[in-house]
Amino acid sequence: MKKTILIILGLLLVANAYAENYLLNGGQESRIDYKMIQTVEPKPEMHTLYLSYVIPETYNSPTYNQTISNINFEYFPRPDGKEEFVDQRGNKVIKLSWEKPRSTIKTVISLTAHNKTLLRQLETKAPFPLTNLPADVKPYLTTTKQVPASDPAIAAKARELTAGANTEFDAVQRILTYVIDHMNYVLTPEDYGAMYSFKTGKGNCQNYSHLSSALMRAVGIPSRIVNGITLKRPYTVDMGDRKLTLKMAEGRHSWIEVYFPDLGWVPFDPQQTQLFVSNRFIRVEIGVDNEETAQDGLIRWTQVKGALATPHFEETIEAAFVADNVNLAANKQDYGPRKFLFTPAVQATFRETPMVKKPEPPKEIPEQQLKQLAYSKPFMFGNLEFPKNIDFLATRGPAQKADGENFEMRKNFMVETAEYVTEQSQYAQLFVLESPLEVRKVGLVLHKFGGSGFLWLELLKDEDGLPGKTIATSQMLSLDDIKVRPGYDWVDFDLSRDKPKISPGRYWIALGFSGRPIVNWFYSYGKPVGPIEGTRYKTILDTEWSNYLNYEFNYRVLGYQPQ
């Protein structure tokens, strides 16, 4: 067996430093029976309604391969018009139309996807900067409003990041490391362009893709935007002493592909994967940015002048994994970003990104001293950003004027990132406290689907990175006392009976339940607030919290601090 060789231009490592860069080996192979169901309720003021779809195609890359078969479109009622064409980026588009629609329109797209992700050693000798690019690749160096590669600030940052790089892999890895550590995921950003994320460090999958592409194009590296679907089926990576469960929401997603002269187009998910994407991805449409990759799922209509005829829309996805084989193992590296980055082994010349020094742990205060403090300053802390009371099945739009009397609603990337937390596993979330606190309440972002029973929270001391001794338990909350809402909202658990006074340090909140409650707990991709290892779970068969997750639950801790 050939030994994997990483040719590295070495740097001195920082003492007491850390990175979360992992080499993955192994693979995933699945046969997926996939179905997307869309319903549109037209309005009487409409003249003509148009629905557009891009046909997913077979695609091959060095790491991710998608084979599409048994594709079928069904329409109820039958459309009055049907047009098929290939757009300028090679996407195969179907455009359907209904004249004066008055009844509910339902479309069903079904297919079989045989998806395979194979992570073995890659070798690339692509130089940096690149020269003599093929004509069909050059459009993906374009600067656009969402991908402003020519903006002076973007260009200057790209040059700074890639200074001294001699290989394309080196340049790309430096850019991706910056994006991963610079950004925190938010589901509803104010803007989807690269400049917004560059300035604020916030964004959703579109922002990650646009910022990565802008920085790469600014230094001559072709990058194209990919739109598709992610499926919610989780999978586990063997981390040696523990298991990491990776999971994405089911719905629309944006990622990128980067061109290497000796590898071709290779997929990246700038949120956490380099040179591959999971086989839980269904690849659909490509373009220079997300303004251009708009054909799939596009709703357009003409209407009575002066009317507002926005249709009601719902979209559901069904994915049955007829076969699913996963065998992935990770090997942690001593260089790279502070947040998760997964990559296959690469034989290439590159510079190790130096690790960042670990923050010093908060200094604990003796219990007797804690009791003597006067707690009167209101305090709230946590992972607070989430889309409140959103119906994820009907998220679309807003409606906007396209041209003339034409209006449109585009697909969006509002996905339900949540875990079913009242079944066979118990979940715990870590928080790090910098100052003393008298805890009164802890809130979780929950949605009640039904069932019956009780919920409660345990406040636990951290012991060697795991939930340990119980400090306090909240009062029990009957499921009947939680309101039924269209989406997610705060549910607060009362600890005012004990009023635990806790020192600066690391603590866990664990959700307990009895009976048969059906409840989801919302989470954010990545770790916006806490440390990488700060989200754990254990099944009814586990004696320890040995499994952890790649996301962070939304929570808030409320109480009083000393003045």
N, C-alpha and C positions, 0 to 999 in steps of 0.2 A: 504494500500500500504506500503510495507516494506521500511523503510528509508535507503538511501544509507549511509554507514558508511565507512569512510576512516580512518584506523588505522595508525597513523602517529607518528614517532619518531621526535618530533618537534625541530626546530632550531629557534633562534632569527632572525627576519627579518631586513633587512637593510633599514634605513630610506631613503626616496626619491629613492626607488629602483623599478625595474620593471621585469616582466617575461611575456612570451607569451604562457603559458601552459593553454589549454582549455579542460574541460570535455565536451564531446559531448554525447547527448542522442537523441534517435529517430532512424531513419533508412532510407534506400533507397531500393526500389524494382523496377526492370525493366525487361522488356522482350525486347531483342535486336536481331534483324535480322542482322547478321554479315557476311561480305564477304571480303576476301582478294584476290586480283588479282595480279598475278606476270607474267611478261613477260621477257623472256631471248632471246637475239639475239646471237646465236652461231657464232663461227668463222670457216672458212674453214679448219683451221689447227687442229681442234678438232677430236679426234677419238671417244670418248664416253663422254657424258654429264650426270651427276648425280644430281638430286635434292632431298633433304631430308626434311621431315616435321614431326613435332610431333603433334599427334592428341590431341586437348584439351579434357579434361575429367571432369566429374562431381566431385566436390570437396566440402567438408564440414569442417568448423572450428567453433569455438565458436562465431565468429563475421561475417565472410564472407562466403557465400555459392554460389556455381556456379553449375547450372544444365544445361548440354549440351544435345541438341537434334537436330534432322534433319540435322546431319552432312553429307556433301556431297563433294566429290572431282571430279573435271572435268579436263581433260587434252586435249590439242590441240597442235600437233597431239598426238595420243595415244602413250604411252611409249613402248619401245621394251622390257623392263624388269620392274618388280615390286617386291619389297621385303618388308615384314612387320616383325618387331621384337620388343621386349621389351628390353631396355638397362638396365644396372646395377642399375639405379636409378628408374626404373619403368616407364620410359617414353615410350609410344607407338609410334614407328617410322615407317614411310612409306618412302622407298627409291625407286625412279624412275630413269630409265636410257634410253637414246636415243643413238643409234649407228649412227655415222657419221651424226649428225644433220645438216641440211642445211636451214631449215625454222624457223621462230619465234616460240618459245615454250611458250604456255600460260597455266597457271594453275589457277584454281579458287577453293577456299576453302570457303564453305558457311556452316553456322550453326545457330541455335537459342540458345541464352544464356539467361537463367532466372537467373539473378544475384540479390542477396539480401545481404545487409549489415545491421545488427541489432546491435545497440549500447545500451546495457543495462548493469547493474552492473555485473562485473565478480568477482569471488572469487578464489583466489589461495593461497595455503599454501605451495607451493613448496619451500624447503629450499635452502640455498646457503652455501657452495658449494653443487652441485648435486652428488648423488651417485647411483650406481646400475642402470645405464642406459641400456635400451634394446639394443640388438645387432644391430638391424636395424637403430638405432639412432646414434651409435658411429661413423660411417663414417663422420658425419657432425661435428666432432671435428678435422678433418684432417687439417694439415697445407699444404698449396700449395704456388706456386709462387705469385699468386694473393691474397691469403689469408694467409699471413705468421704469423700464430698464435704463432709459436715458436720463432719468432724474439725477441731478448732480449729487444729492445726498446718497441715493441708492448706489450710484456708480462708485462714489468714494468709499463707501463701506465695503462693496464687493472687492475693490482693489486692495483695501486694507486686509481683508480676510484671506485673500489668495496671494498676497505678496510672498515671493520666493517659491511658490509652488511650481513644480516642473512636470507634474502629471495631472491629467484631468481628474482622476480619482482623488488626489490630494486636495485639489481646489473644491470639488464637490463636497467632500467630507467636511472640510472646514466651514463651508457655507451652511450645510445641514446642521452641524453642531451649534452654530450660532443661532439658527432659527429655532431649534428645539429648546435651547436654554433661554432665548430672548422672549419667547411667547408663552402665554397661558391661554388655554382653550376656554372660549365663551360661546354659548350656543346662539346668542342673538347679538352680534356686534353691531355697532352703529353704521359700519361701512365694511364692504367685502374686499376692498383693494389693498394692495401691498403697502401703500404709504400709511394708511391707517394703522396697520399692524407694526410697521417700522417705528412709528412714533409712539404707539401706546403699549405695544407688547401683547395685544389682545387679538382674538379672532377665532373663527371657526375653521372648518376644513378648507373652505375657499381661500381664506386669508393665508393659511399655511402654504397652500399651493401657489398663490400669487406672489407672496414674499420670496419664497424659495426660487421661483422662476425668474423674478425680477433681478435678484442678485446673480443668478447664474447667467442670464442673458446679458447682463451688464458687462461681463467679462468674456463673452463670446461662447458660452456653453448653451447649446440648444435644449430647451425644456418645453414640453407641451402639457397642457392640462387634460386630465382624464376625468370624465364623469361616469359614475356607475352606481352600483348598489352594494351595500355591505349587509351581510346576513348575521343574525344575532347568535348563531351557534358558537359557544365558547370552546376554547381549546387550551391545553395545558403544556407548559414548557418545563422540562426537567432542569432545575437550577442547581442540582447537586444535593444540597442539604435541605432543599425545600422545593415546593411546586409553585409556579406562577401561572395563574389563570388569566388569559387574554380574551377580551370580549369587546365587540363594537355593537352599536345599536343597529337595528334593521331599518334601512332606509337609504336615502340619497347620500352620496359621498363624492368628494373631489380629491384627487391625488395627482401625481405628475409622472411623466416618463422623461428620462434624460438620455440624450444621444451620445454614445461612445462609438468612435469609428471602428473599433475592433470587436464590439459587442452588439451594436445596433441600439435600438430603443430598449431601455431597462426601467422597470417601474420602481418608484419610491413613494412611500407615504410619509410626507415630511413631519407628521406628528410623532413617528417613532420607528419607521423602518427604512433601511437603506439597501438599494439594489434588489428589492423584492417587495411584493405585497402578499398577504395571506390568501389562501384559496377560498376564503369566505367573501372575496370580492367578485362581483360580476361586472366586467368591463363593458361599457356601452358606447361612449361618445368621446371624441377628442377635438381639441381646438387650441387657439392661442391664449384664450382666457375663458372665464365662465360667462361672460357676455356672449361669446361666440358659441359655446357649447350649450345652446339653449333649445335645440330642436326637440330633444327627447322630453316628452311630457308637457310640451307647450300647448296652451289653450288660447285660441284667438277667436274673435267674433266681430261682426258688424252689428249695429244696433240703430234704433230710432234716435235721431239727432236730439241731443239734450237729455237723453235718458241715462240712468245708471243701471246697467243690466248685468252686474257681476254674478256669475253662476256659483252655486254651491258645489264643492268638489270634495271627494274622498278617495284615498288611495290606500290599499292594503297589499301586503306582500305575504305570500305563503311559500315556504321553502322546506321541502322534505329531503333530508340527507339519506338517500337510499343506501349509500355506502360512504364510510368516513374513516380513513386511516390517518392517524397523526403520530409522528415519532420525531419529536424535536427536543434537542438538548442545548443548553447554553453554557458558554465559558466566558466568565467576566474578564474584562480587560482593564489594565491599569492606566488608561488614558480615555479621553472622550468627554462627552457632555455630562452635566449633573443629572439630567433626566434620561429616561429610558431611550436607548437607541439599539436596535437589533440589526445585524448585518451578517451575511455569509462571510466566510474567510476569503480574503482577497490577496492575491500575489501582485503587489504593486509597490511603487516607491511613494511613501507619504510621510508627512510629519505627524508625530503624535501630538494631539491637542493636550496640553498639560492639565492635570487634574486641579480642581479647586479645593482649597483648604476647607475642611469640615468646620461648621460653626461650633463654637464652644457650647456645651450643654448648659442650660440655666442652672444657677446656683441655688440649691435647696435651702429653705429656711426651717429651723427646728419647730416642731409642732407647738411647743409652749409659746414661742414667739408669735406664731401665727394667730393663736387665740387672743393675744393681747392687742392685736391691731384693730383699728376702728374702720370698718368697711362701710363706705357711704357713697363712693363714686360709681355711678352706673357703668357697666361694661358689657360689650357684646363682641364676640370673636367667632370666626369660622369660615367655612367655604360657603359664601353667601349668595353667589350669582347663579340664578336659574330662571327659566321662563315660567312665570307664575300663571297657573290656571289655563294652560294652552291645550287645546284639543289637537293632538298630534295627527289624528287621522285626516283632519280637514285643513291642515296648514298649507296654504297656497297663496301666492300673490305677494303684495296687493295688486289689484287691477291697475293697469297703466295704459295710457294712450300710446299706440304704436305708430300709426301713420293714417292720415285722413280720418275716416270714421272707424278705423280698426282699433280694437282694444285687445289686450292680452294679459294673461297670467302665466308666469313661468314657474317651473319647479323650484322648490327651495330645499335647503339642507337642514331643516328643523327636524331633528330625530329624537326619539324618546330614549334617552340614556338612563336606564333604570334597572334595578335588580329586584327580582321576586325574593323577598327576604323572610317569608314566614312559611317555609315549607320544610326542607330537610337539612338546612344549614343555618348556623348563627353567624352574624356579621358584626365586625367591630371596626371602629374608626379612631385613629390616633389624632390627638391634638397636642401641640407644644405650647405651654404657658410660660410667658416671660416674667410675670409679676404675680404676687399673691392674689387669690380670688376666693370670695365666698359665693359658691354656686347656688343659684336659685332655680334655674330651668336649663334644660338642654332641648333644642328643637331639631327635628329631622324633617326633610322635605319628602313627604309621603303622598301616595294616592291609594285610596281604598277602593278596591274593586268589588268586595263583598265578603261573605263569610261571617263568622261570629267568633267571639273570644276576647282576650285581653292582650294589651301590649304594655311593656315597661322598659326602662333603661337602667343599665348598671354602669356606674362610674368606677373605673378600674385603674389601679396603679400600674405603670409600665414596669416590667421585670425582664431585663435582658432582651428588650425589643419585642416582647409579647405581652398581651393582656395578663395581668396578675391579680393581686389581692383586690377584693371589692371594697371600695371606699364608701359608697352610698348607692341606694336603689331608689328609683323614683316611685311615686304612687302609681298604681295600676290604672290603666286607661282602657275603658270598655270600647270596643270597636263601634258600638252604637253612638258613642259621643264624638266620633270623627265624621265630619260632614262629607257628603258625596259631592264632588266637584268635577268639572270636565277635565282637569289636569292635576298638577301638583301644587301643594301649598305647605306652609309650615304646620307641623304638629308638635306642640311643646309638651315636654314631660316635666312634671313638677318635682323638684328636690328640696322645696322650701321647708319640708318637715325636718330634715336633717341639717340643712344649711351647711354642707361640708365646706371647710376652709382648707384650701389646698395651696401648697407651695409652688413656686416656679418649677417646671419639670415636664415630663411626658406622661400623658394620661390617655385612657381609652374609653370610648363609649360603646357599649354593646347592647343591641336590641334583643329583648326577650319577648316571648309570646306563648300563649296557651290557647287551646281550642283550635278553631280552623279559620283564622283570619287570612284574607287574601290581600296582601299589601305590597306595593312596590316602593323602594327607596331610591330617589333620584341621585345620580352621580355625575361628576364632571370628568371628561377625558383628561388623562395626565394627573398631575398633582399640583393644583393651583396654590395650595396653602401648606400642606404638610410634607413630610419626607416620603421618599419612594416606597419604603416598606410599610407605610402607615395604614394600609387597608387590609384586613385579615378576615378569614372565615374558617369555620370548621364544620364538618358534617357530624351527624349523630354518631358516626363510628369513630371519630377522631377524639383523642384525649388531649391534644395540644392544638394551638392555633398555628398549624404548620403551613397553611396555604395562604398565599396573598394575591392581591389583585392589582392591575395596572391603572386603576382609576381611583378617584377620591369621592366618597359620598358627600352630599351637601348636608351641612350641620351648622348649628350655632350654639354657643355656650353663653348664657346670660347670668349676670350676677353683679356683685359689687367688689370694687377694689379699694384699698386704702387711699385716702386723699394725698 
